[in-house]
Amino acid sequence: MSELSSASSVDDAEVARFEAVAAQWWDPKGKFAPLHRFNPVRLSFIRQAAERRFAAIGGTDRPFEGLRLLDIGCGGGLLSEPMTRLGFAVTGVDASERNIGVARAHASSLGLNIDYRRTTAESLLAAREPPFDVILNMEVIEHVANPKTYLNDCAKLLAPKGVMILATLNRTLKSLVLAKIGAEYILGWLPRGAHDWRKFMTPMEVRALLADAPYQVEGPFGVSYDPLADRWSRSSDYSVNYMMTVEPTP
């Protein structure tokens, strides 16, 4: 499936930036090295949120068998693949054809059955896609053209007892120094221009985007980087990176 709605909130310039380095998604020392280091804390948070929502038994090999998961802005599949191994029926969507091509090829080489599509949340909603139990919205909202429309459309794809997990960057002086200037221009962790600090969102702003809709928003849950240990971990500090959960209210 390759469908991008004319009413999409996709920012073409943002998509082009990621397409330019799409071949490096699975290179742990390439352009996406920060995401590889970030992945363990993201995966742990996702699993805990899903276990809390669905009372899954964390000790089983595939605790989420039978549940549907949507990975929005899936890139090369860094989250889609481990979610599939946990038993989810995963749909990974991305606005970049190159990202989807990389994701499909990598999953195929490992024998993983993942429904990758070049499409958007808006297009899935317009096509009346069946609801998803879990939606991953990780490091995407800071790249879209219309955050309010985008986030509400994503939330409408949730099943009544589902949960959406959102991760993004706070718009603070600290994030400007560390996540923008430091990560892109000093340390070279990210390509220059990967982020527009003005599009970072505070937790209060994220909540406001869903204020008129029937959703319960929890968080922010901070994530911090320890340069000595070269490791990311959950933290009470949400001034740079943070995560939130969104659940439909009864």
N, C-alpha and C positions, 0 to 999 in steps of 0.2 A: 504494500500500500504506500503510495506517495501522494500525500494530499496536504497542501497548505492553504488554509482558508484566506480569502481576500480580506477578512476582518481580523486576521491574526495579529497578536501583539508582538510577533517576532520582530526583532531589530536586525535588519539585514547586515548592517556593519558588524554587529556583535557575532553573528553567525560566521561571517567571513573570517574573522580573527581566529576562531577555533578551527575552521576548515583548513586554514593554512598550516596547522600543526597536527592535523588529525592522525597522521601515520604514527605519531609518537605516543598515543594513548597508553599502550602497554609497555612502554619503556620506563622502568622505575628510575632511570637516571636522566630521562629526557625532559621535555617541556612540562609534563604533567607529574613530575617527581613530587611536588608538594601534595597533590591529591593522593598519591600512593602512601605517603607518610600520614596523611590525614585519615585515610580510609579506616583503620582499626577503630578509632574512636567513633566515627560515623556509624560503622556497622554495629558496634556494641549498643549505641543509643537506639538505633532502629530496632534491633532485636528486643531490647528491653521494653520499648514502647509497644511493639506488637504483642509481646507476651503479656503485658499488663492489660491490653485491650481485649485480647482473645483468650487469655488464661491458658496459653500454650505451655506444654511441658518442655522446658529448655533443655532437658537432658537427652531428648530423642534426636535422631539424625535429621529428620525432616519434620520439625514441629509445626510447620505452617502448611502442610499438605492440604489442598482443597481451597486455599485462599488465593484471591487475585491481587496482584500488585502492579501498579503503574509507576515506572521510573521516568519522570519527565526531564528532558534534557539529559538523556542517558549517556551522551558522549560515546566513548568506546566500550561501555559496559562494565565499568569498574565496580558498580553497585549491583547491576542486574545479574551478573554471574553468581556472586555469593548468595543473593536472595533466591535464585533458582535452586541452589544447592540446599537451601533451608526448606525447600518444598513449595514455595510460592509458584503459581503460574504467572510468569512475568511478561508484561508488555513494556518494552522500552521504546520511547519515542524521542526524536530529536529533529530539529529543523534542518540539520546538515546531512546531505546525502553521503558525504564522505565519512562522517562519524558513524552513520548507520552501516555503511559498508565495512568499516573496520570492526565494528561490534559484531556483525553477522559472521565475518570471517573468523574472528577469534573464538566465538562461541561454537561455531561449527568444528573448529579444530579440536575442541575439547568434548565434543558430543553433547553439548548443552542445547536444549530446546527452548529458545527464547523468541518471542514474537516481536521482532524489531521492525519499526515502521518510521518512515520519514513523514511525520505529521505533527500536529500540535494539540494541546488540550482543547482549544476552541473547536478544532475539526472533529475530535472525538466526541465532544458534547453535541455538536450539530448532527453527527451521525448516529446519535442515541446509543452510544457504546454502553454495554452493561456496566453497572457500577463496580468500583474496585474497593477491596477491603483495606488496602494500604496504598497510599500515594506518597512517593518520594519526590520532594521538591527541593533538591539540594544544590545550593549555589547557582540558582537560575534567576530568581526574581530581580537580582541586581543587573541583569542583562536584557530585560524585556522592555518594550516600548510603552506599555500601559499596565503597570503593576496591579491596579485595582481590578480591571477587567480580567487580567490573566489569573490572579489569585482566586477570584470568585468563580471563574469557570473551572479551575482545578478542583475547588472544593465541591462544586456541583457533581463532580464525577465520583464522589465518595459514596460508599454504601451507608445505610442509616447507622450502622454500628462500626463504621470504619474509622481510620485515623490517617491524617496527612502529617508527614514530618517535613518540616521546612528548616533549611539551614541557609544563612546568609551572613553578610558583613554589616556591622554597625557603622553609622556615620559619625565618627568621633575624631578628635584630633589624633588620638592614639592610632586609630585605624589608618588615617592618612599617612602617618609616619611609618608604621610597620607594614600594613597590608598593601599600600600603594607605592610609596617612595622606596621603602626598604626592600619589599619583595620583588619589585619590578626593576628598580634602577640601581640598587646597591648590591643585593644578594643575587639578583638574576634568577630568582626562583620561578618567575612568571615572565612571559613576553611583555615587553613594554607596551602599554596601552591595553593590557588585558582587562583592566577595570577602570571605570569612571567613578571616582570617589563620590561625586555628586549624586550618583544613583544608589549608593549604599543607603540602607533604611534602618532607622531605629526600631526597637521592638514596639514602641508606642505607635509608630507609623504603620507597622505591619498589622497590629490589632485594629487600627482605624480602618484599614482596607476591608475588613470583614465585619465592621461594626453594625452594618445594616442587615446582616445575614444570620441565620440561626446556627452559629457555631461557637463552640467553647475553645478558647485559645489558651494554652498553658506555656509558661516560659517567660522570659528567655532562660535557656540553659547554656551557660558559657562554655567555651572551649579555648584552651590556651596552649601555647607552644613553649616547651622547655628546650632552649638551645643547647644546654649542656648534655642533656640526655637525647637530644634530637627526637623528641617524642611529643605528640599531642595528647591531651587528656581533658576530661571534664573539669570544669572550673567554675567558681563563683564569679569570675571576671568575664563579663560579656561585652566588654568595651570594643572588642575587635570581631571575633567570631562567635556566633551563637546559633542555637537551634530552638525551635518551638514545635508544639504539636497542635493540630486543629482537629476537633471532633464535632460531628453534628450533634446538636442538642435534641433531646427526646421531643 
